[in-house]
Amino acid sequence: DHRDLHSFPTRRSSDLNARNFEFSPDASENIAAVAPILERYGFKDRWVFRGNYEGGQCYGMTERQLLQLYKEADAFLNVTASQELREEHLSIPRRIYVESDPFAVQVKVARGDQPTLDALAAHDTHFSFGENFGAPDCDLPLEGVNWLPTRQPVFLDLWENPYPPSRDAAFSTITTWHNKGKNIEYRGRTYYWTKDREFLKFLDLPQRRSVPFELALEVDEPTHHLLTSNGWRLVHSLDVSKEIDDYRKYIQQSRGEFTVAKEQVVLPRTGWFSDRSCCYLAAGRPVITQETGFSKILPTGKGLFGFLTMEDILAAVDVIESDYEGNCRAAREIAEECFAAEKVLGSLMERAGLA
């Protein structure tokens, strides 16, 4: 039903250009990159982008069509809180908040941050990828909001894998090495929002096993040397992620995924799981990823492995290599059982009272 669509205006004063990662008031390059993909998958005349800054125009549907859509909509799905709420949104009967990265919002609520409290109060139902919320081992304040667990939906048809892995296929991941500006001070310590700190704990992993390990990222020369001298293969993340078909092919042609998670989801044991890791699973590629508490919720031990220590990683590699094809089948089965879009979205809509 078209009435369930929503728009994606930016809350910044300009748009981040996806090709050069620079801010610009001109969204046309991003539109040119995204619109053909939307139209390829059935969204011709069913998408809209409206920039929330001076001169920010509507692309796709007209603003008049967008405002009419809001008047007719049954519900508004605000994914990652990417949409600031305007007057026209408040008339929609149901406003559903879907949080993809737990921790920061929960800490702001605990601190009484009024803009965060107001934004959450403007929604009537709240979902989070923090699937371990409320468990005894989840060290995160949850006062004031009834968080419901959900996870990333994956359209499995798009991840059918035609590529048998080559002999030199690597355990890989696509990542950002260092993030700035999102670290959070809470209860006397800093919780970091960057992966380099976690990767460095396992820097010599490629020297521990004969299978190759590869990172798709962008780093400076000293970091490049540090990683390659420890046996990591490196490729440019921009080369494999500018086009969605290239991104998918890179994952499909990998041996599996090895990756870490950011401290903000690891230390509090949020139960968070990566959408990129879901894609590896859907492509029938085993995943070894840092434990966030997800192993209490998702099946692990074949196809999917959580780790805390280097010994955990090495044991997972050995299990995968002892029965690679079986672990590939198990990975796809986990995706089908746990992340299939119709199951995830059906559950979300049912619990939100929309189905």
C-alpha positions in Angstrom: 0.0 0.0 0.0 1.6 3.3 -1.1 0.1 5.0 2.0 2.8 3.4 4.2 5.7 5.2 2.4 7.7 8.0 4.1 10.2 10.6 3.0 13.9 10.9 3.9 14.7 14.6 4.3 18.1 15.2 5.8 18.5 17.0 9.2 21.8 18.5 8.1 22.3 21.9 6.4 23.6 20.1 3.4 23.9 16.6 1.9 26.8 14.2 2.2 27.9 13.3 -1.3 28.2 9.5 -1.3 30.9 9.5 -4.0 33.4 11.9 -2.4 32.1 12.0 1.2 32.0 15.8 1.1 29.0 18.0 2.2 27.2 19.9 -0.5 23.9 21.7 -0.9 23.4 19.9 -4.2 21.7 16.5 -3.8 21.6 15.7 -7.5 24.5 13.3 -7.6 23.1 11.3 -4.7 19.7 11.3 -6.4 21.2 10.1 -9.6 22.9 7.2 -7.8 19.9 6.1 -5.7 16.9 6.8 -8.0 17.7 4.1 -10.6 18.0 1.5 -7.9 14.7 2.4 -6.4 13.1 2.3 -9.8 14.8 -1.0 -10.6 13.0 -2.6 -7.7 9.5 -1.2 -8.3 9.5 2.2 -6.7 9.1 4.3 -9.8 7.0 7.3 -8.9 6.9 6.0 -5.3 9.9 7.7 -3.7 10.7 11.2 -2.6 13.7 13.1 -1.1 13.2 16.6 0.4 16.2 18.4 1.8 15.6 20.2 5.1 17.8 23.3 4.4 17.5 26.5 2.5 16.8 25.8 -1.1 16.3 22.1 -0.4 13.9 20.8 -3.1 11.8 17.8 -3.6 13.1 15.0 -5.9 10.9 12.2 -7.1 7.3 12.9 -6.0 6.3 16.5 -5.8 5.9 18.2 -2.4 2.2 18.4 -3.0 2.1 14.6 -3.6 4.2 14.1 -0.5 1.9 16.2 1.7 -1.1 14.3 0.3 0.6 11.0 1.1 1.1 12.1 4.7 -2.7 12.9 5.0 -3.6 9.4 3.7 -0.9 7.4 5.5 -1.8 4.7 8.0 1.6 4.8 9.7 5.0 6.5 9.6 8.1 4.3 9.9 11.1 6.4 11.1 14.1 4.2 10.5 17.3 5.3 12.4 15.3 8.4 13.3 16.5 9.9 10.0 13.4 12.0 9.8 12.9 15.0 12.0 9.2 15.3 12.8 7.3 18.1 11.2 3.7 19.3 11.7 2.5 17.2 8.8 3.9 14.0 10.3 2.1 14.5 13.6 -1.3 14.1 11.9 -0.4 10.5 10.8 -2.2 8.1 13.2 0.8 5.9 13.9 4.4 7.0 14.2 6.9 4.1 14.7 10.5 4.6 15.8 13.1 2.0 14.6 16.5 2.4 16.2 19.3 0.6 14.4 22.2 1.5 16.7 21.5 1.1 20.4 23.2 2.8 23.3 23.4 6.5 22.6 19.6 7.2 22.8 19.3 5.1 25.9 22.1 7.1 27.6 20.5 10.4 26.5 17.2 9.3 28.0 18.9 8.4 31.3 20.5 11.8 31.4 17.2 13.5 30.7 18.1 15.0 27.4 15.0 16.9 26.5 15.3 16.9 22.7 15.7 13.1 22.7 12.8 12.7 25.2 10.6 14.9 22.9 11.6 13.0 19.8 10.8 9.6 21.4 7.5 10.9 22.9 6.3 12.0 19.4 6.3 8.3 18.4 3.9 5.8 19.8 5.9 2.5 19.3 9.6 2.0 19.7 11.7 -0.8 18.2 15.4 -1.4 18.5 18.1 -3.7 17.1 19.2 -4.1 20.8 17.6 -7.6 21.1 19.2 -8.2 24.5 17.6 -5.2 26.1 16.2 -6.0 29.6 18.3 -9.1 30.1 20.2 -9.4 33.3 23.5 -9.1 31.5 22.5 -6.1 29.4 24.2 -3.1 31.2 22.1 -0.3 29.7 19.5 2.0 31.2 16.0 1.5 29.7 13.8 3.7 31.8 11.0 5.6 30.2 10.7 3.8 26.9 9.1 0.4 26.1 11.7 -0.9 23.6 10.6 -3.8 21.5 13.2 -6.0 19.8 13.5 -6.2 16.0 16.3 -6.8 13.5 17.4 -6.2 10.0 15.1 -7.5 7.2 16.9 -9.1 4.2 15.2 -9.8 0.9 16.7 -13.2 0.3 16.1 -13.3 -3.4 18.7 -10.6 -4.0 21.4 -12.7 -2.2 21.2 -16.0 -4.0 24.9 -16.7 -4.6 26.1 -17.9 -8.0 29.8 -17.8 -7.1 31.6 -20.8 -5.7 34.5 -19.5 -3.5 37.9 -19.6 -5.1 40.9 -21.1 -3.4 42.2 -17.7 -2.4 38.9 -16.3 -1.3 39.3 -14.5 2.0 37.3 -13.9 5.2 36.5 -10.3 4.6 34.5 -7.3 5.8 33.7 -3.8 4.6 34.2 -1.3 7.3 35.3 2.2 8.4 38.6 2.0 10.4 38.2 5.1 12.5 35.1 7.1 13.4 35.2 10.5 15.2 32.6 12.4 17.2 30.4 9.7 18.5 32.2 8.5 21.6 30.1 8.9 24.8 31.1 9.5 28.4 28.8 7.6 30.7 29.2 6.5 34.3 32.8 7.6 34.5 34.1 5.9 31.4 34.3 6.5 27.6 32.4 4.2 25.4 33.9 4.3 21.9 32.2 4.3 18.5 35.1 3.2 16.4 36.3 -0.2 15.1 40.1 0.3 15.0 40.3 -0.2 18.8 38.7 -3.6 18.4 40.5 -4.7 15.3 43.9 -3.9 17.0 43.1 -6.5 19.7 43.2 -9.2 17.0 45.9 -7.6 14.8 48.0 -10.8 14.3 45.0 -13.0 13.4 46.1 -13.6 9.7 49.4 -15.0 11.1 47.5 -17.6 13.2 45.8 -19.5 10.3 46.6 -20.2 6.7 43.3 -18.9 5.3 43.5 -15.3 4.1 41.8 -12.3 5.8 40.9 -9.1 4.0 39.6 -5.7 5.0 37.8 -3.3 2.6 38.5 0.1 4.1 40.2 3.5 3.6 43.3 4.1 5.8 46.4 6.3 5.9 49.8 4.9 4.9 51.0 4.1 8.5 47.8 2.1 9.2 48.1 0.4 5.8 51.6 -0.7 6.6 50.6 -1.9 10.1 47.8 -4.1 8.7 49.7 -5.5 5.7 52.8 -6.3 7.8 50.5 -8.4 10.0 49.2 -10.3 7.0 45.9 -8.5 6.3 44.9 -8.1 2.6 43.5 -4.7 1.9 41.2 -3.3 -0.8 39.6 0.1 -1.1 36.1 0.1 0.4 35.0 2.8 -2.0 35.8 0.6 -4.9 33.5 -2.2 -3.6 30.7 -0.1 -2.2 30.0 2.7 -4.7 27.6 0.5 -6.6 25.2 -1.9 -4.9 25.9 -4.7 -7.4 29.7 -4.5 -6.7 29.0 -4.5 -2.9 26.9 -7.6 -3.3 29.4 -9.4 -5.5 32.2 -8.6 -3.1 30.3 -10.3 -0.3 29.2 -13.2 -2.4 32.8 -13.9 -3.6 34.2 -13.8 0.0 35.0 -17.0 1.9 33.0 -15.6 4.9 33.0 -12.6 7.1 35.4 -11.8 10.0 34.6 -8.5 11.7 34.5 -6.7 15.0 31.8 -4.5 16.5 32.0 -1.1 18.2 32.5 -0.9 21.9 29.1 0.9 22.5 27.2 -2.3 21.4 29.8 -4.8 22.8 30.4 -3.7 26.4 26.7 -3.3 27.4 25.8 -6.6 25.6 23.0 -4.9 23.7 22.3 -8.0 21.4 22.9 -5.8 18.3 23.8 -7.5 15.0 25.1 -6.0 11.8 23.1 -5.6 8.7 26.2 -6.3 6.6 26.7 -9.6 8.5 23.1 -10.5 7.6 24.0 -10.1 4.0 27.0 -12.5 4.3 24.6 -15.0 5.9 22.1 -14.5 3.1 24.8 -15.1 0.6 25.6 -18.4 2.2 28.8 -17.2 3.7 29.8 -18.0 7.3 30.2 -15.1 9.8 32.6 -14.7 12.7 31.7 -11.5 14.6 32.3 -10.0 17.9 29.9 -11.0 20.7 27.3 -8.4 21.7 24.9 -10.8 23.4 23.4 -11.9 20.0 24.4 -15.5 20.6 21.6 -15.8 23.2 19.1 -14.9 20.5 20.5 -16.2 17.2 21.7 -19.8 16.5 25.5 -20.1 16.6 28.0 -22.8 16.3 27.6 -23.5 12.6 27.4 -20.8 10.0 27.5 -18.1 12.6 30.0 -17.6 15.4 30.3 -15.0 18.2 33.7 -14.4 19.8 35.2 -12.6 22.8 38.8 -13.8 22.5 41.4 -14.8 19.9 40.9 -18.4 20.9 37.2 -18.1 20.1 38.1 -16.8 16.6 40.6 -19.5 15.9 38.2 -22.2 17.0 35.5 -20.8 14.7 37.8 -20.7 11.7 38.7 -24.4 12.4 35.1 -25.4 12.6 34.3 -23.6 9.3 37.3 -25.0 7.5 36.5 -28.6 8.7 33.1 -28.5 6.9 33.1 -25.4 4.7 30.1 -26.3 2.6 28.0 -27.3 5.6 28.8 -24.0 7.3 27.8 -22.2 4.1 24.4 -24.0 4.1 23.9 -23.2 7.8 24.6 -19.5 7.1 21.9 -19.3 4.5 19.5 -21.3 6.7 20.1 -18.8 9.6 19.3 -15.9 7.2 16.1 -17.6 6.0 14.9 -18.4 9.5 15.9 -15.2 11.3 16.3 -12.4 8.8 13.9 -13.0 5.9 12.2 -9.7 5.2 8.6 -11.1 5.3 9.2 -12.6 8.7 10.9 -9.6 10.3 8.6 -6.9 8.9 5.5 -9.1 9.5 6.4 -9.4 13.1 7.2 -5.7 13.4 3.8 -4.7 11.9 1.9 -7.2 13.9 3.4 -6.0 17.2 2.8 -2.4 16.1 -0.8 -3.2 15.6 -0.7 -2.7 11.8 -1.4 -6.2 10.7 
